[in-house]
Amino acid sequence: MNIRFVSSLTADDEVRLAEGLLVALVTLLDKCTIAYTLKIEAGESYVAQHHHAPGEPSMIASAAQATVEPA
């Protein structure tokens, strides 16, 4: 599944929204018994990634530890 969201937000606002979406989606998806990778690109160079496999602990802390790397 791919989801694209295009907006007129500023780059800083996109990053703040991306961080909130990451936490919300991880909270929802970690409760499922599915393997997934979540990647959010925002602003000019913000990339956040999180992955989960069944059997891993379901913790919101994992969202705070998501990989953030320059694009």
PDB file of N, CA, C and O in Angstrom:
ATOM      1  N   MET A   1       0.849  -1.162   0.000  1.00  0.00           N
ATOM      2  CA  MET A   1       0.000   0.000   0.000  1.00  0.00           C
ATOM      3  C   MET A   1       0.899   1.231   0.000  1.00  0.00           C
ATOM      4  O   MET A   1       1.826   1.319   0.806  1.00  0.00           O
ATOM      5  N   ASN A   2       0.644   2.158  -0.871  1.00  0.00           N
ATOM      6  CA  ASN A   2       1.337   3.444  -0.899  1.00  0.00           C
ATOM      7  C   ASN A   2       0.308   4.541  -0.719  1.00  0.00           C
ATOM      8  O   ASN A   2      -0.757   4.511  -1.337  1.00  0.00           O
ATOM      9  N   ILE A   3       0.620   5.502   0.119  1.00  0.00           N
ATOM     10  CA  ILE A   3      -0.267   6.648   0.338  1.00  0.00           C
ATOM     11  C   ILE A   3       0.548   7.904   0.082  1.00  0.00           C
ATOM     12  O   ILE A   3       1.637   8.059   0.636  1.00  0.00           O
ATOM     13  N   ARG A   4       0.042   8.791  -0.740  1.00  0.00           N
ATOM     14  CA  ARG A   4       0.700  10.068  -1.008  1.00  0.00           C
ATOM     15  C   ARG A   4      -0.191  11.191  -0.523  1.00  0.00           C
ATOM     16  O   ARG A   4      -1.396  11.198  -0.774  1.00  0.00           O
ATOM     17  N   PHE A   5       0.407  12.137   0.171  1.00  0.00           N
ATOM     18  CA  PHE A   5      -0.312  13.298   0.672  1.00  0.00           C
ATOM     19  C   PHE A   5       0.447  14.530   0.207  1.00  0.00           C
ATOM     20  O   PHE A   5       1.607  14.714   0.576  1.00  0.00           O
ATOM     21  N   VAL A   6      -0.180  15.366  -0.586  1.00  0.00           N
ATOM     22  CA  VAL A   6       0.435  16.583  -1.102  1.00  0.00           C
ATOM     23  C   VAL A   6      -0.318  17.753  -0.485  1.00  0.00           C
ATOM     24  O   VAL A   6      -1.549  17.762  -0.465  1.00  0.00           O
ATOM     25  N   SER A   7       0.420  18.740   0.019  1.00  0.00           N
ATOM     26  CA  SER A   7      -0.239  19.859   0.686  1.00  0.00           C
ATOM     27  C   SER A   7       0.526  21.157   0.444  1.00  0.00           C
ATOM     28  O   SER A   7       1.582  21.182  -0.189  1.00  0.00           O
ATOM     29  N   SER A   8      -0.040  22.207   0.961  1.00  0.00           N
ATOM     30  CA  SER A   8       0.620  23.511   0.882  1.00  0.00           C
ATOM     31  C   SER A   8       1.286  23.871   2.212  1.00  0.00           C
ATOM     32  O   SER A   8       1.563  25.043   2.469  1.00  0.00           O
ATOM     33  N   LEU A   9       1.543  22.869   3.056  1.00  0.00           N
ATOM     34  CA  LEU A   9       2.218  23.108   4.329  1.00  0.00           C
ATOM     35  C   LEU A   9       3.659  23.571   4.088  1.00  0.00           C
ATOM     36  O   LEU A   9       4.257  23.266   3.056  1.00  0.00           O
ATOM     37  N   THR A  10       4.193  24.302   5.043  1.00  0.00           N
ATOM     38  CA  THR A  10       5.608  24.659   4.967  1.00  0.00           C
ATOM     39  C   THR A  10       6.434  23.413   5.284  1.00  0.00           C
ATOM     40  O   THR A  10       5.907  22.442   5.826  1.00  0.00           O
ATOM     41  N   ALA A  11       7.706  23.434   4.953  1.00  0.00           N
ATOM     42  CA  ALA A  11       8.588  22.289   5.219  1.00  0.00           C
ATOM     43  C   ALA A  11       8.615  21.964   6.716  1.00  0.00           C
ATOM     44  O   ALA A  11       8.573  20.792   7.090  1.00  0.00           O
ATOM     45  N   ASP A  12       8.686  22.978   7.568  1.00  0.00           N
ATOM     46  CA  ASP A  12       8.700  22.746   9.023  1.00  0.00           C
ATOM     47  C   ASP A  12       7.395  22.129   9.499  1.00  0.00           C
ATOM     48  O   ASP A  12       7.401  21.232  10.342  1.00  0.00           O
ATOM     49  N   ASP A  13       6.270  22.606   8.962  1.00  0.00           N
ATOM     50  CA  ASP A  13       4.980  22.043   9.340  1.00  0.00           C
ATOM     51  C   ASP A  13       4.838  20.611   8.858  1.00  0.00           C
ATOM     52  O   ASP A  13       4.249  19.783   9.553  1.00  0.00           O
ATOM     53  N   GLU A  14       5.369  20.303   7.676  1.00  0.00           N
ATOM     54  CA  GLU A  14       5.340  18.930   7.173  1.00  0.00           C
ATOM     55  C   GLU A  14       6.091  17.990   8.112  1.00  0.00           C
ATOM     56  O   GLU A  14       5.628  16.881   8.376  1.00  0.00           O
ATOM     57  N   VAL A  15       7.231  18.419   8.611  1.00  0.00           N
ATOM     58  CA  VAL A  15       8.025  17.582   9.516  1.00  0.00           C
ATOM     59  C   VAL A  15       7.249  17.339  10.804  1.00  0.00           C
ATOM     60  O   VAL A  15       7.200  16.208  11.288  1.00  0.00           O
ATOM     61  N   ARG A  16       6.644  18.374  11.364  1.00  0.00           N
ATOM     62  CA  ARG A  16       5.856  18.200  12.596  1.00  0.00           C
ATOM     63  C   ARG A  16       4.689  17.247  12.362  1.00  0.00           C
ATOM     64  O   ARG A  16       4.408  16.392  13.201  1.00  0.00           O
ATOM     65  N   LEU A  17       4.015  17.387  11.238  1.00  0.00           N
ATOM     66  CA  LEU A  17       2.907  16.500  10.910  1.00  0.00           C
ATOM     67  C   LEU A  17       3.410  15.065  10.715  1.00  0.00           C
ATOM     68  O   LEU A  17       2.772  14.117  11.172  1.00  0.00           O
ATOM     69  N   ALA A  18       4.531  14.908  10.050  1.00  0.00           N
ATOM     70  CA  ALA A  18       5.101  13.581   9.814  1.00  0.00           C
ATOM     71  C   ALA A  18       5.440  12.881  11.130  1.00  0.00           C
ATOM     72  O   ALA A  18       5.190  11.685  11.279  1.00  0.00           O
ATOM     73  N   GLU A  19       6.002  13.617  12.074  1.00  0.00           N
ATOM     74  CA  GLU A  19       6.350  13.029  13.371  1.00  0.00           C
ATOM     75  C   GLU A  19       5.100  12.552  14.102  1.00  0.00           C
ATOM     76  O   GLU A  19       5.097  11.469  14.688  1.00  0.00           O
ATOM     77  N   GLY A  20       4.039  13.355  14.068  1.00  0.00           N
ATOM     78  CA  GLY A  20       2.783  12.966  14.707  1.00  0.00           C
ATOM     79  C   GLY A  20       2.140  11.768  14.021  1.00  0.00           C
ATOM     80  O   GLY A  20       1.619  10.871  14.684  1.00  0.00           O
ATOM     81  N   LEU A  21       2.177  11.758  12.691  1.00  0.00           N
ATOM     82  CA  LEU A  21       1.627  10.631  11.946  1.00  0.00           C
ATOM     83  C   LEU A  21       2.393   9.345  12.240  1.00  0.00           C
ATOM     84  O   LEU A  21       1.791   8.279  12.374  1.00  0.00           O
ATOM     85  N   LEU A  22       3.707   9.440  12.338  1.00  0.00           N
ATOM     86  CA  LEU A  22       4.520   8.262  12.636  1.00  0.00           C
ATOM     87  C   LEU A  22       4.103   7.651  13.962  1.00  0.00           C
ATOM     88  O   LEU A  22       3.884   6.443  14.046  1.00  0.00           O
ATOM     89  N   VAL A  23       3.992   8.467  14.991  1.00  0.00           N
ATOM     90  CA  VAL A  23       3.606   7.959  16.310  1.00  0.00           C
ATOM     91  C   VAL A  23       2.205   7.349  16.259  1.00  0.00           C
ATOM     92  O   VAL A  23       1.984   6.267  16.801  1.00  0.00           O
ATOM     93  N   ALA A  24       1.256   8.036  15.610  1.00  0.00           N
ATOM     94  CA  ALA A  24      -0.118   7.539  15.536  1.00  0.00           C
ATOM     95  C   ALA A  24      -0.203   6.224  14.766  1.00  0.00           C
ATOM     96  O   ALA A  24      -0.883   5.294  15.200  1.00  0.00           O
ATOM     97  N   LEU A  25       0.479   6.143  13.636  1.00  0.00           N
ATOM     98  CA  LEU A  25       0.425   4.926  12.820  1.00  0.00           C
ATOM     99  C   LEU A  25       1.122   3.757  13.502  1.00  0.00           C
ATOM    100  O   LEU A  25       0.646   2.624  13.428  1.00  0.00           O
ATOM    101  N   VAL A  26       2.241   4.019  14.162  1.00  0.00           N
ATOM    102  CA  VAL A  26       2.937   2.952  14.885  1.00  0.00           C
ATOM    103  C   VAL A  26       2.051   2.428  16.008  1.00  0.00           C
ATOM    104  O   VAL A  26       1.976   1.218  16.223  1.00  0.00           O
ATOM    105  N   THR A  27       1.387   3.314  16.718  1.00  0.00           N
ATOM    106  CA  THR A  27       0.489   2.898  17.793  1.00  0.00           C
ATOM    107  C   THR A  27      -0.606   1.985  17.258  1.00  0.00           C
ATOM    108  O   THR A  27      -0.937   0.981  17.888  1.00  0.00           O
ATOM    109  N   LEU A  28      -1.160   2.319  16.124  1.00  0.00           N
ATOM    110  CA  LEU A  28      -2.220   1.528  15.516  1.00  0.00           C
ATOM    111  C   LEU A  28      -1.694   0.213  14.930  1.00  0.00           C
ATOM    112  O   LEU A  28      -2.239  -0.856  15.207  1.00  0.00           O
ATOM    113  N   LEU A  29      -0.649   0.297  14.133  1.00  0.00           N
ATOM    114  CA  LEU A  29      -0.174  -0.872  13.388  1.00  0.00           C
ATOM    115  C   LEU A  29       0.560  -1.897  14.243  1.00  0.00           C
ATOM    116  O   LEU A  29       0.510  -3.089  13.942  1.00  0.00           O
ATOM    117  N   ASP A  30       1.245  -1.459  15.306  1.00  0.00           N
ATOM    118  CA  ASP A  30       1.972  -2.415  16.142  1.00  0.00           C
ATOM    119  C   ASP A  30       1.032  -3.376  16.868  1.00  0.00           C
ATOM    120  O   ASP A  30       1.473  -4.418  17.353  1.00  0.00           O
ATOM    121  N   LYS A  31      -0.240  -3.042  16.947  1.00  0.00           N
ATOM    122  CA  LYS A  31      -1.224  -3.928  17.581  1.00  0.00           C
ATOM    123  C   LYS A  31      -1.641  -5.053  16.638  1.00  0.00           C
ATOM    124  O   LYS A  31      -2.234  -6.040  17.073  1.00  0.00           O
ATOM    125  N   CYS A  32      -1.340  -4.910  15.373  1.00  0.00           N
ATOM    126  CA  CYS A  32      -1.703  -5.921  14.377  1.00  0.00           C
ATOM    127  C   CYS A  32      -0.612  -6.978  14.285  1.00  0.00           C
ATOM    128  O   CYS A  32       0.554  -6.712  14.578  1.00  0.00           O
ATOM    129  N   THR A  33      -0.998  -8.160  13.882  1.00  0.00           N
ATOM    130  CA  THR A  33      -0.029  -9.248  13.728  1.00  0.00           C
ATOM    131  C   THR A  33       0.447  -9.303  12.278  1.00  0.00           C
ATOM    132  O   THR A  33       0.349 -10.334  11.612  1.00  0.00           O
ATOM    133  N   ILE A  34       0.964  -8.169  11.807  1.00  0.00           N
ATOM    134  CA  ILE A  34       1.480  -8.072  10.440  1.00  0.00           C
ATOM    135  C   ILE A  34       2.895  -7.519  10.479  1.00  0.00           C
ATOM    136  O   ILE A  34       3.273  -6.803  11.406  1.00  0.00           O
ATOM    137  N   ALA A  35       3.658  -7.858   9.474  1.00  0.00           N
ATOM    138  CA  ALA A  35       4.972  -7.246   9.289  1.00  0.00           C
ATOM    139  C   ALA A  35       4.769  -6.040   8.379  1.00  0.00           C
ATOM    140  O   ALA A  35       4.017  -6.109   7.406  1.00  0.00           O
ATOM    141  N   TYR A  36       5.438  -4.940   8.696  1.00  0.00           N
ATOM    142  CA  TYR A  36       5.312  -3.750   7.851  1.00  0.00           C
ATOM    143  C   TYR A  36       6.531  -2.861   8.010  1.00  0.00           C
ATOM    144  O   TYR A  36       7.279  -2.961   8.982  1.00  0.00           O
ATOM    145  N   THR A  37       6.708  -2.000   7.040  1.00  0.00           N
ATOM    146  CA  THR A  37       7.692  -0.927   7.096  1.00  0.00           C
ATOM    147  C   THR A  37       6.952   0.354   6.771  1.00  0.00           C
ATOM    148  O   THR A  37       6.179   0.410   5.815  1.00  0.00           O
ATOM    149  N   LEU A  38       7.188   1.364   7.557  1.00  0.00           N
ATOM    150  CA  LEU A  38       6.554   2.657   7.365  1.00  0.00           C
ATOM    151  C   LEU A  38       7.653   3.669   7.066  1.00  0.00           C
ATOM    152  O   LEU A  38       8.628   3.771   7.811  1.00  0.00           O
ATOM    153  N   LYS A  39       7.499   4.412   5.984  1.00  0.00           N
ATOM    154  CA  LYS A  39       8.478   5.429   5.605  1.00  0.00           C
ATOM    155  C   LYS A  39       7.728   6.717   5.285  1.00  0.00           C
ATOM    156  O   LYS A  39       6.808   6.727   4.467  1.00  0.00           O
ATOM    157  N   ILE A  40       8.132   7.798   5.938  1.00  0.00           N
ATOM    158  CA  ILE A  40       7.503   9.098   5.711  1.00  0.00           C
ATOM    159  C   ILE A  40       8.595  10.077   5.284  1.00  0.00           C
ATOM    160  O   ILE A  40       9.586  10.261   5.991  1.00  0.00           O
ATOM    161  N   GLU A  41       8.406  10.693   4.137  1.00  0.00           N
ATOM    162  CA  GLU A  41       9.306  11.727   3.647  1.00  0.00           C
ATOM    163  C   GLU A  41       8.572  13.053   3.756  1.00  0.00           C
ATOM    164  O   GLU A  41       7.436  13.180   3.299  1.00  0.00           O
ATOM    165  N   ALA A  42       9.221  14.038   4.361  1.00  0.00           N
ATOM    166  CA  ALA A  42       8.576  15.335   4.551  1.00  0.00           C
ATOM    167  C   ALA A  42       9.610  16.440   4.449  1.00  0.00           C
ATOM    168  O   ALA A  42      10.815  16.201   4.529  1.00  0.00           O
ATOM    169  N   GLY A  43       9.112  17.653   4.271  1.00  0.00           N
ATOM    170  CA  GLY A  43      10.024  18.778   4.163  1.00  0.00           C
ATOM    171  C   GLY A  43      10.965  18.578   2.996  1.00  0.00           C
ATOM    172  O   GLY A  43      10.638  17.912   2.014  1.00  0.00           O
ATOM    173  N   GLU A  44      12.129  19.163   3.124  1.00  0.00           N
ATOM    174  CA  GLU A  44      13.095  19.059   2.035  1.00  0.00           C
ATOM    175  C   GLU A  44      14.044  17.880   2.204  1.00  0.00           C
ATOM    176  O   GLU A  44      14.589  17.376   1.221  1.00  0.00           O
ATOM    177  N   SER A  45      14.250  17.427   3.465  1.00  0.00           N
ATOM    178  CA  SER A  45      15.232  16.358   3.661  1.00  0.00           C
ATOM    179  C   SER A  45      14.920  15.475   4.860  1.00  0.00           C
ATOM    180  O   SER A  45      15.826  14.843   5.402  1.00  0.00           O
ATOM    181  N   TYR A  46      13.671  15.415   5.288  1.00  0.00           N
ATOM    182  CA  TYR A  46      13.295  14.612   6.456  1.00  0.00           C
ATOM    183  C   TYR A  46      12.748  13.267   6.008  1.00  0.00           C
ATOM    184  O   TYR A  46      11.833  13.199   5.186  1.00  0.00           O
ATOM    185  N   VAL A  47      13.312  12.201   6.552  1.00  0.00           N
ATOM    186  CA  VAL A  47      12.822  10.849   6.285  1.00  0.00           C
ATOM    187  C   VAL A  47      12.761  10.117   7.622  1.00  0.00           C
ATOM    188  O   VAL A  47      13.752  10.050   8.349  1.00  0.00           O
ATOM    189  N   ALA A  48      11.588   9.569   7.939  1.00  0.00           N
ATOM    190  CA  ALA A  48      11.432   8.766   9.156  1.00  0.00           C
ATOM    191  C   ALA A  48      10.978   7.385   8.732  1.00  0.00           C
ATOM    192  O   ALA A  48      10.121   7.250   7.859  1.00  0.00           O
ATOM    193  N   GLN A  49      11.551   6.354   9.348  1.00  0.00           N
ATOM    194  CA  GLN A  49      11.200   4.981   9.025  1.00  0.00           C
ATOM    195  C   GLN A  49      10.984   4.194  10.301  1.00  0.00           C
ATOM    196  O   GLN A  49      11.637   4.436  11.316  1.00  0.00           O
ATOM    197  N   HIS A  50      10.061   3.252  10.236  1.00  0.00           N
ATOM    198  CA  HIS A  50       9.815   2.345  11.356  1.00  0.00           C
ATOM    199  C   HIS A  50       9.429   1.005  10.752  1.00  0.00           C
ATOM    200  O   HIS A  50       8.726   0.960   9.743  1.00  0.00           O
ATOM    201  N   HIS A  51       9.877  -0.078  11.353  1.00  0.00           N
ATOM    202  CA  HIS A  51       9.480  -1.398  10.870  1.00  0.00           C
ATOM    203  C   HIS A  51       9.028  -2.229  12.055  1.00  0.00           C
ATOM    204  O   HIS A  51       9.423  -1.990  13.196  1.00  0.00           O
ATOM    205  N   HIS A  52       8.194  -3.208  11.758  1.00  0.00           N
ATOM    206  CA  HIS A  52       7.667  -4.077  12.799  1.00  0.00           C
ATOM    207  C   HIS A  52       7.445  -5.463  12.211  1.00  0.00           C
ATOM    208  O   HIS A  52       7.004  -5.599  11.069  1.00  0.00           O
ATOM    209  N   ALA A  53       7.747  -6.471  12.983  1.00  0.00           N
ATOM    210  CA  ALA A  53       7.479  -7.859  12.595  1.00  0.00           C
ATOM    211  C   ALA A  53       6.697  -8.513  13.723  1.00  0.00           C
ATOM    212  O   ALA A  53       6.915  -8.184  14.889  1.00  0.00           O
ATOM    213  N   PRO A  54       5.799  -9.423  13.408  1.00  0.00           N
ATOM    214  CA  PRO A  54       5.058 -10.111  14.457  1.00  0.00           C
ATOM    215  C   PRO A  54       6.015 -10.724  15.480  1.00  0.00           C
ATOM    216  O   PRO A  54       7.048 -11.294  15.128  1.00  0.00           O
ATOM    217  N   GLY A  55       5.649 -10.594  16.736  1.00  0.00           N
ATOM    218  CA  GLY A  55       6.499 -11.126  17.796  1.00  0.00           C
ATOM    219  C   GLY A  55       7.376 -10.072  18.433  1.00  0.00           C
ATOM    220  O   GLY A  55       7.872 -10.283  19.540  1.00  0.00           O
ATOM    221  N   GLU A  56       7.587  -8.937  17.770  1.00  0.00           N
ATOM    222  CA  GLU A  56       8.335  -7.846  18.392  1.00  0.00           C
ATOM    223  C   GLU A  56       7.441  -7.186  19.433  1.00  0.00           C
ATOM    224  O   GLU A  56       6.220  -7.187  19.279  1.00  0.00           O
ATOM    225  N   PRO A  57       8.020  -6.626  20.481  1.00  0.00           N
ATOM    226  CA  PRO A  57       7.189  -5.945  21.474  1.00  0.00           C
ATOM    227  C   PRO A  57       6.441  -4.770  20.848  1.00  0.00           C
ATOM    228  O   PRO A  57       6.984  -4.057  20.004  1.00  0.00           O
ATOM    229  N   SER A  58       5.212  -4.580  21.262  1.00  0.00           N
ATOM    230  CA  SER A  58       4.398  -3.475  20.759  1.00  0.00           C
ATOM    231  C   SER A  58       4.527  -2.317  21.729  1.00  0.00           C
ATOM    232  O   SER A  58       3.856  -2.287  22.760  1.00  0.00           O
ATOM    233  N   MET A  59       5.389  -1.363  21.402  1.00  0.00           N
ATOM    234  CA  MET A  59       5.666  -0.259  22.314  1.00  0.00           C
ATOM    235  C   MET A  59       5.699   1.037  21.531  1.00  0.00           C
ATOM    236  O   MET A  59       6.287   1.107  20.451  1.00  0.00           O
ATOM    237  N   ILE A  60       5.066   2.062  22.080  1.00  0.00           N
ATOM    238  CA  ILE A  60       5.095   3.375  21.440  1.00  0.00           C
ATOM    239  C   ILE A  60       6.518   3.940  21.459  1.00  0.00           C
ATOM    240  O   ILE A  60       6.857   4.783  20.629  1.00  0.00           O
ATOM    241  N   ALA A  61       7.339   3.490  22.382  1.00  0.00           N
ATOM    242  CA  ALA A  61       8.719   3.955  22.430  1.00  0.00           C
ATOM    243  C   ALA A  61       9.442   3.647  21.124  1.00  0.00           C
ATOM    244  O   ALA A  61      10.376   4.354  20.745  1.00  0.00           O
ATOM    245  N   SER A  62       9.013   2.598  20.440  1.00  0.00           N
ATOM    246  CA  SER A  62       9.682   2.248  19.188  1.00  0.00           C
ATOM    247  C   SER A  62       9.504   3.360  18.148  1.00  0.00           C
ATOM    248  O   SER A  62      10.354   3.528  17.273  1.00  0.00           O
ATOM    249  N   ALA A  63       8.421   4.109  18.236  1.00  0.00           N
ATOM    250  CA  ALA A  63       8.228   5.224  17.292  1.00  0.00           C
ATOM    251  C   ALA A  63       9.251   6.318  17.575  1.00  0.00           C
ATOM    252  O   ALA A  63       9.761   6.947  16.648  1.00  0.00           O
ATOM    253  N   ALA A  64       9.550   6.545  18.833  1.00  0.00           N
ATOM    254  CA  ALA A  64      10.534   7.565  19.170  1.00  0.00           C
ATOM    255  C   ALA A  64      11.924   7.154  18.708  1.00  0.00           C
ATOM    256  O   ALA A  64      12.798   8.003  18.532  1.00  0.00           O
ATOM    257  N   GLN A  65      12.132   5.865  18.513  1.00  0.00           N
ATOM    258  CA  GLN A  65      13.414   5.362  18.069  1.00  0.00           C
ATOM    259  C   GLN A  65      13.448   5.137  16.569  1.00  0.00           C
ATOM    260  O   GLN A  65      14.367   4.501  16.054  1.00  0.00           O
ATOM    261  N   ALA A  66      12.455   5.652  15.870  1.00  0.00           N
ATOM    262  CA  ALA A  66      12.405   5.476  14.419  1.00  0.00           C
ATOM    263  C   ALA A  66      13.636   6.097  13.780  1.00  0.00           C
ATOM    264  O   ALA A  66      14.180   7.083  14.277  1.00  0.00           O
ATOM    265  N   THR A  67      14.059   5.521  12.698  1.00  0.00           N
ATOM    266  CA  THR A  67      15.223   6.016  11.990  1.00  0.00           C
ATOM    267  C   THR A  67      14.868   7.313  11.275  1.00  0.00           C
ATOM    268  O   THR A  67      13.900   7.362  10.517  1.00  0.00           O
ATOM    269  N   VAL A  68      15.634   8.339  11.509  1.00  0.00           N
ATOM    270  CA  VAL A  68      15.459   9.606  10.807  1.00  0.00           C
ATOM    271  C   VAL A  68      16.758   9.882  10.091  1.00  0.00           C
ATOM    272  O   VAL A  68      17.818   9.954  10.712  1.00  0.00           O
ATOM    273  N   GLU A  69      16.677  10.038   8.776  1.00  0.00           N
ATOM    274  CA  GLU A  69      17.889  10.213   7.995  1.00  0.00           C
ATOM    275  C   GLU A  69      17.666  11.274   6.931  1.00  0.00           C
ATOM    276  O   GLU A  69      16.540  11.457   6.467  1.00  0.00           O
ATOM    277  N   PRO A  70      18.717  11.974   6.542  1.00  0.00           N
ATOM    278  CA  PRO A  70      18.557  12.975   5.469  1.00  0.00           C
ATOM    279  C   PRO A  70      18.211  12.287   4.155  1.00  0.00           C
ATOM    280  O   PRO A  70      18.682  11.189   3.861  1.00  0.00           O
ATOM    281  N   ALA A  71      17.385  12.957   3.382  1.00  0.00           N
ATOM    282  CA  ALA A  71      16.971  12.376   2.091  1.00  0.00           C
ATOM    283  C   ALA A  71      18.014  12.623   1.036  1.00  0.00           C
ATOM    284  O   ALA A  71      17.841  12.209  -0.110  1.00  0.00           O
TER     285      ALA A  71
END
